[in-house]
Amino acid sequence: MKIGVITDCFKKTHEEGIKQAATLGLDGVQIYATTGEFSPALSAEKKAEYKRLLQEKGLVVSALCGDMGGYGFEIAEDNAERIEKTKRIIDLAVEFGAKVVTTHIGVIPEEKSHPRYEVMLSALTECGLYAKEKGVTLAIETGPEKAKTLLAFIEDTKGGVGVNLDPANFTMVTGQDAVEAVYLLKDHIVHTHAKDGRMLNENQNPADVYHAFAVGGVDALNACEGFKELPLGEGDVDWEQYIKALREIGYDGFLTIERECGDTPEEDIAKAVSFLKKCLTD
């Protein structure tokens, strides 16, 4: 497996994040590509600059993050614009040789009869088919639903849709065992996040947590009292068994470090790199 990092987590520019990733000896970077300095609106000149920098630093793009925030694809009247934007991010991924675009899609209802289910399925089917045509997988980041619900949803699409497995989201929010999730989702995992944390309130409603995120973003998510994100190795993710499970299903992709809170991101990321390298060599 390879180790990467989300450039935004350094709390610097993407260029500085790429340089820092190279300094840490990483294999690749994931880049947020919805808005800001790196997005489908990038000029040809700026794209060339990023490509030169990545090549110079010996890094690949493990994935682009196409997360648009809000309620994902839950609201039918918002989806035409979101689908079109997702397609442009997929195009950008192709330009940078990335085979994965990750995104949160909202809260998948457990019951397929729920009206929101069909709204989300329609959007993800269209985006997935476009991604498949381009040789890309649109990877749903694990979050508010159990692995079984996510699996059933993906199997209802028509290809091009996979999983970005974040074990901490399962551990902190849904209470889903991340190791079990690996075996359940094994045919669809194309990218993973390396993040850790602990659930503080087993009675929290995952849908409420992610709808708070939809309204208030990462700051609202970090303010939730039902869980706490922690530096890698300090939370409740069973990394030994989790990595063992990934190996057993034949996953050989990226473990991409994500650190969304904390006052010392560079220090936390450097420690995470050391932690993962030890896990992979033990």
SULTABEL-V931001 format. One record per residue. N is the residue number from 1. SS is DSSP state (alpha for helix, beta for strand, coil for the rest). OMEGA is omega in whole degrees, 0 to 359 (999 if undefined). D_CENTER is the distance of its C-alpha to the mean C-alpha in Angstrom with 1 decimal. Layout:
{{N SS OMEGA D_CENTER} {N SS OMEGA D_CENTER}}
//
This chain:
{{1 coil 181 16.5} {2 beta 181 15.4} {3 beta 178 14.0} {4 beta 179 12.1} {5 beta 172 11.0} {6 beta 186 9.3} {7 alpha 181 12.7} {8 alpha 186 12.6} {9 alpha 177 12.7} {10 alpha 182 16.2} {11 coil 178 17.3} {12 coil 175 19.2} {13 coil 178 19.3} {14 alpha 178 17.0} {15 alpha 179 20.2} {16 alpha 178 20.8} {17 alpha 178 17.3} {18 alpha 180 17.8} {19 alpha 180 21.2} {20 alpha 178 20.1} {21 alpha 178 17.7} {22 alpha 178 20.7} {23 alpha 180 22.9} {24 coil 178 20.8} {25 coil 182 21.2} {26 coil 182 17.6} {27 coil 184 16.9} {28 beta 180 14.3} {29 beta 168 12.1} {30 beta 186 8.9} {31 beta 175 10.5} {32 beta 192 10.0} {33 coil 183 12.3} {34 coil 179 13.3} {35 coil 175 16.2} {36 coil 190 18.0} {37 coil 178 19.2} {38 coil 184 16.8} {39 coil 178 16.6} {40 coil 180 18.5} {41 coil 180 21.6} {42 coil 176 21.7} {43 coil 178 25.3} {44 alpha 180 26.3} {45 alpha 182 27.6} {46 alpha 176 24.4} {47 alpha 180 22.4} {48 alpha 179 25.2} {49 alpha 179 24.9} {50 alpha 180 21.2} {51 alpha 178 21.9} {52 alpha 182 25.0} {53 alpha 179 23.2} {54 alpha 180 20.5} {55 alpha 180 23.3} {56 alpha 182 25.5} {57 coil 178 23.0} {58 coil 183 22.3} {59 coil 172 18.5} {60 beta 174 16.4} {61 beta 182 13.3} {62 beta 180 10.7} {63 beta 166 8.6} {64 beta 175 8.9} {65 beta 181 6.8} {66 coil 182 9.0} {67 coil 182 8.5} {68 coil 178 12.2} {69 coil 181 12.5} {70 coil 185 15.5} {71 coil 178 15.8} {72 coil 181 13.5} {73 coil 183 15.8} {74 coil 189 18.1} {75 coil 188 21.0} {76 alpha 185 23.0} {77 alpha 178 24.7} {78 alpha 195 21.6} {79 alpha 179 20.0} {80 alpha 180 22.2} {81 alpha 182 21.0} {82 alpha 177 17.3} {83 alpha 180 17.8} {84 alpha 179 19.7} {85 alpha 178 17.3} {86 alpha 178 14.5} {87 alpha 180 17.1} {88 alpha 177 17.9} {89 alpha 175 14.4} {90 alpha 177 14.6} {91 alpha 180 18.0} {92 alpha 177 16.8} {93 alpha 179 14.5} {94 alpha 181 17.6} {95 alpha 182 19.6} {96 coil 176 17.6} {97 coil 180 17.5} {98 coil 182 13.7} {99 coil 185 13.4} {100 beta 166 9.8} {101 beta 181 8.3} {102 beta 178 5.0} {103 beta 165 6.1} {104 coil 184 7.5} {105 coil 186 10.9} {106 coil 183 13.1} {107 coil 180 15.0} {108 coil 178 16.2} {109 coil 176 19.8} {110 coil 182 21.2} {111 coil 181 24.3} {112 coil 179 24.2} {113 coil 179 27.2} {114 coil 184 25.4} {115 alpha 181 25.7} {116 alpha 183 22.0} {117 alpha 182 21.0} {118 alpha 178 22.8} {119 alpha 181 21.6} {120 alpha 181 17.9} {121 alpha 179 18.9} {122 alpha 181 21.0} {123 alpha 183 18.3} {124 alpha 176 15.7} {125 alpha 179 18.7} {126 alpha 180 19.7} {127 alpha 181 16.4} {128 alpha 179 15.9} {129 alpha 177 19.5} {130 alpha 179 19.2} {131 alpha 181 16.2} {132 alpha 178 18.3} {133 alpha 182 21.3} {134 coil 181 19.6} {135 coil 182 18.4} {136 coil 172 14.7} {137 beta 173 12.2} {138 beta 189 10.3} {139 beta 178 7.4} {140 beta 178 7.2} {141 beta 178 4.7} {142 coil 183 7.6} {143 coil 191 9.6} {144 coil 184 13.1} {145 coil 175 14.6} {146 coil 183 15.9} {147 alpha 181 14.9} {148 alpha 179 18.2} {149 alpha 179 17.6} {150 alpha 180 14.3} {151 alpha 181 16.2} {152 alpha 179 19.1} {153 alpha 181 17.3} {154 alpha 180 15.8} {155 alpha 177 19.3} {156 alpha 176 20.7} {157 coil 185 19.0} {158 coil 177 20.9} {159 coil 178 18.5} {160 coil 180 15.7} {161 beta 180 13.1} {162 beta 186 11.0} {163 beta 165 8.4} {164 beta 188 5.0} {165 beta 175 6.9} {166 beta 185 6.6} {167 alpha 181 10.5} {168 alpha 178 11.2} {169 alpha 175 10.2} {170 alpha 186 12.5} {171 alpha 186 15.0} {172 alpha 194 15.3} {173 alpha 186 15.2} {174 alpha 185 16.2} {175 coil 176 18.1} {176 coil 175 16.8} {177 coil 185 17.7} {178 alpha 179 14.7} {179 alpha 176 17.2} {180 alpha 181 18.6} {181 alpha 178 15.2} {182 alpha 182 14.9} {183 alpha 179 18.3} {184 alpha 187 17.9} {185 coil 192 14.8} {186 coil 183 16.1} {187 coil 188 16.9} {188 coil 183 13.6} {189 beta 180 11.1} {190 beta 181 10.2} {191 beta 176 7.4} {192 beta 171 6.7} {193 beta 176 6.0} {194 beta 182 9.5} {195 coil 184 10.3} {196 beta 179 13.5} {197 beta 184 15.6} {198 beta 173 18.4} {199 beta 180 19.4} {200 coil 181 22.6} {201 coil 183 23.6} {202 coil 179 23.4} {203 coil 180 24.9} {204 coil 178 22.1} {205 coil 182 21.0} {206 alpha 179 17.2} {207 alpha 178 17.8} {208 alpha 180 19.7} {209 alpha 184 17.0} {210 alpha 174 14.4} {211 alpha 171 17.3} {212 alpha 176 18.2} {213 alpha 181 14.8} {214 alpha 182 15.6} {215 alpha 188 18.9} {216 alpha 178 18.5} {217 alpha 185 15.0} {218 alpha 180 13.6} {219 alpha 178 17.3} {220 alpha 179 18.1} {221 alpha 181 15.2} {222 alpha 180 16.6} {223 alpha 179 20.0} {224 coil 184 19.7} {225 coil 183 22.2} {226 coil 180 21.0} {227 beta 179 18.6} {228 beta 173 18.0} {229 beta 182 15.2} {230 beta 175 17.1} {231 coil 182 17.1} {232 coil 179 16.0} {233 coil 182 18.9} {234 coil 180 20.3} {235 coil 187 18.6} {236 coil 173 19.0} {237 coil 178 16.5} {238 coil 188 19.0} {239 alpha 180 17.7} {240 alpha 182 20.8} {241 alpha 179 20.5} {242 alpha 180 16.7} {243 alpha 175 17.1} {244 alpha 180 20.3} {245 alpha 178 18.8} {246 alpha 178 16.3} {247 alpha 183 19.4} {248 alpha 178 21.4} {249 coil 178 19.4} {250 coil 179 19.5} {251 coil 180 15.9} {252 coil 182 16.4} {253 coil 187 13.2} {254 beta 162 11.0} {255 beta 187 10.4} {256 beta 184 8.5} {257 beta 176 9.9} {258 coil 177 8.6} {259 coil 189 11.8} {260 coil 180 11.9} {261 coil 182 15.6} {262 coil 184 18.8} {263 coil 184 21.6} {264 coil 185 21.3} {265 alpha 181 17.9} {266 alpha 179 19.5} {267 alpha 180 21.3} {268 alpha 180 18.5} {269 alpha 178 16.4} {270 alpha 178 19.6} {271 alpha 179 20.2} {272 alpha 178 16.8} {273 alpha 180 17.6} {274 alpha 181 21.0} {275 alpha 182 19.8} {276 alpha 179 17.5} {277 alpha 178 20.3} {278 alpha 179 22.7} {279 alpha 184 20.7} {280 alpha 180 20.6} {281 alpha 180 24.3} {282 coil 999 25.6}}
//
